[in-house]
Amino acid sequence: DWFEAHRAHLAREKELTRFRDRIAAERRQLPWLKLRKDYVFESEQGPRKLADLFAGNSQLIVYHFMMTPGSDHRCEGCSFLADHIDGANLHLRHHDVSLVVVSRAPLAEILPYKRRMGWKFEWISSFASDFNFDMQVSFTDGQIASGDTTYNFERRPLRSRDLPGSSVFYRDGNGDIFLTFTSRARGGDPLIGAYHYLDMTPKGRNETGPFHGLMDWVRLHDDYDGEPEAEADCCHGRATLAQARTP
């Protein structure tokens, strides 16, 4: 009975795999948007344009890490995802893909946290450009006050000035850059390998707390054996990301 039940379920797993392959193929057929702005970022190597971030590859993935200028909060959800980047990046850079992390906070606020977490990926600041706003992952106070905020292709009121997501770009032989795909809200789940391990276990993700998501249990990887962040900042950040992670 155990064998037959698992064999029947395997048919559903294979159906999901084939469906995921079809969705990926459809994704590659989506229209591209040509970028006409020449964005400049602050990096450890000095000012860098968007074209420089490709580092000789034709494809670029940008992860938008929630870090608002001047804020002391460090997002557990973005950090959870970022813990999975370095291993994948070892292989991506050898397969015509560059991956960088971008936040709106100034570089001087980014680098101490990067060192604390021990991450090796390139993390740059878009503080002096419109990049985050044009990618619809950052919002002005005026937009938030008026409710004129669009995130994940949906216009809805938001409270946070910064939200997470991924943006994918292609640079052709003429040097033209195109936005080919964006992923927001729960679109980041496939990038979190720990979730795929949990999905195989009897208890699954076991997210039964007030937010019914990763904010119920995930901590910064050096906080599991220590004290969490101050409650006020922690809860604000968790509610914000939980809002972003709704389907």
N, C-alpha and C positions, 0 to 999 in steps of 0.2 A: 504493500500500500504506500509506504514511504517513497519507494522508487518510482511508482507510477505517478504519484502526486508531483514529485519533483520533475519528472520527465514532461508532464503536461505543462508545468510552469515554464520550463525551458522554452517551449514553443512561443510563449508570450514574451520572454526575454529576447528571443531572436526577432520577433515582430518589432519590438521596441528598437533594437539595433538597426534593422533595415529602415524603419521610419526615421530614425535619427540621421542615417546616411542620406535619405531623401531630402530632409530639411537642410542639411549642410550643402547639398547640391543646389537647392533653391536659393540658399543664401548667396552662393557664388554668382548667381544670375541676377541679383538685385541691381538696380541702376546705381551708378556712381555719381558723386557730386564733386565737381572741380572746385578746388579752393583757390581763391584769388587774393587772400591776405597773406602777408609775409610775416608770420608770427615769430617772435624772438623770445627765448626762454633764458633763465638764469641757471647756469650749471657750474659744477666744480671746475670746469675748463674755461669758464667765461661765457659770454653771450653766445647762444647757438640758435640758428634758425630751424624751423620745422624740417627743412630738407636735410639738415645736418644729422638729425636724429635717426635717419635711415642707416647711417654708418655703412654705406656701400651696398646695402640690401635694397630690394625693391618693395618690400612690405614692412609695415610698421604697426605694432600694437601699442596703444597708450592706455595704461590703467589710470583712471582718475581717482586718486586717493583723497578722501575727505580730510582736509586740513585747512581750516579757515585762518586767515592771518590774525595773529594775536591771541588765538585760542589756546588754552592749556590742555584741552581735551584731546586724547589720542584714540581714534576710533578702533574699537576691538574688532569689528567686522572687516574693515579694510585691512587691518593688521593680520587677521586670520587668513585672508586671501593672499596677502603679500608674503606670508610664510611659505607659500607654495611656488613662488616665482623663480627663485634662484635655480632650483633643480631643473625646471623646464627650460629655463633660459640657456643653460649649458648646451642644449640641443637645438633650440630655435635659431640661435645665431649662426648655426652651421646649415640651416635650411632656408636661407633667404628671408629670414624674419628678424627684425630688431624689436625689442620690447623695452619700453621706458615707463616709469611712473611719474605722473605729473600732479602737483598740488598747487593751489593758489597761494599758500603761505610762502613767505620769502625763504630763500635758501638757508639763511642763518637759523631759521626755526626748524627746517627739515633735517639738516645734517646731524644735529645731536641725537635726534630720535632714531635716525637710520643707524648710527653707531651703536646706540643702546640695543637695538634689535639684532644687530649683527648681519644685516642684509647687505648683499653685494651688488644688486641691480642698480642701474642708473636712475636717480630720482632728481627731478629738476623742478624749477618753480616757474609758473606762468603768471606770477604776481603783476608784472608790468605789461601784460598783453590782454587781449580780449578772448584768448583761446577758450578758457573754461566757460565763459558766457556764451560764446558762439556754439560750443558743443552742448549747451543746455545742461550743464552739470553744476553751474554756479549762477546765483541770482542776486540782483541788487536789492537793497532795502526797499526801494520804490516798487520793484516788481512784487516783492513779498507782501508789502502793504496793500497793493491793489489787487492781489490775487492773480496777476498776469504772469504766471509761471508755467512753463511747459517742460515736462520731464517724461521720458519714456514714451514719446509721441502722444502725450495726453496733457491737455491744459487743465490744471487743477491747483488749488491753493496749497502752498508749501510754507513751512516755517523755517526750514534750514537754508542757509546761504550757500552751502556746498553739499553735493550728493555724489555717490560713487557711480562708476560705470567704466566701460571700455569703448574705445574708438579705434577703428582699423583704417589704415591708409595705404595707398599704392602710389609709387612714383614711377612714371614711365620713362622711356629713353630720352624724351625731350625735356625732362625735368619737371613736368606737370605733376601736381599732387592731387589725388582724389580721396575723398572720404567714401569708403566702400561699405562700411557696416558700423552700427553702434549697438551696444548691449547695455541695458540699464536694469535697475531693480534686481529681481531674482535671476536675471541673465548672467550674473556672476557665479552662480552655483556650480556650473561645470568646471570652473577654474579652481575649485576648492576640493582637492583630492581627498581630504579627511572625510568629507561628506560621503564619498563613494564607498569608503570603508564602512562608515556607520550604516549606510543603507543595506549592507549585507548582514548586519547583526540582528538578533531577535528584538532588541529594543529600538532599533533604527536610530533616528536622530534624537529621539527622546527629549524633544523641546516642548515641555509642558508648562512652562512658566507664563508670566503675564504677557509676553510678546509673541509666544509660539513661533520662535525663530532662534537664530544663532545668538541673539542678544540675551537669551535666557541663561546661557552657560559659558559662552566663549569669553576668555580673558586674554590679555596680552600674554605672550608666551613666557614672560618672566614674572608674571603676577600670580600664577597658579599656586605657588607656595608662599606668597606674600600677601600684603594688604592690597585690596583693589583701590581704584581711584576714588577720590572724594565722591560721596553719594550723589550730590547735586549734579556735578559734571557727568558722572557715569550715567545716571538715569536720563539726562537730556540727550546724550549721545546715543543711547540705546533706543530711545523712542524715535529719534530722528532716523536712524538707520532702519529700524523696524518699518517705519513709514515707507522708506525707499524700497524695501524688499517685498512689499506686497505685490502680488501678481499683476 
